[in-house]
């Protein structure tokens, strides 16, 4: 892959029947209520929860360990949040970025998730991107159910 190659983003959109303030709050403040830790977790069965906390996204284990999933890049309630994405990776590891936009539409909110930066992962980025392309719909489905 050449340095100029830009991998296509993973784009997912869902519409929820609440205002943008509520959608943003459920996505951020209540992520621990709906995130599928049984499927997408660093600690697997030892996981106790995930939170947006002090400019980071953090997963905790029963034994008190923590895995940083990402750092907050933008926090613009109720319209936008952006963060780096590297669940459980060591400091300095390549990371992708996720931006979630909350666009009011009538009495509902269109939630647009854009996951970019795949090329930063180096060789094999295509497989990782494919996993997320297939994983984000299930995650967002749980988010919509939590609404």
Secondary structure, DSSP 8 states (H G I E B T S, - for coil): --TT-----EEEEEEESS-HHHHHHHHHTTHHHHS-TTTS-SSGGGEEEEEEETTEEEEEETTS-EEEEEEEEEEETTTEEEEEE-TT--TT---EEEEEEEEEETTEEEEEEEEE-GGGG-TTHHHHHHHHHHHHHHHHHHHHHH-
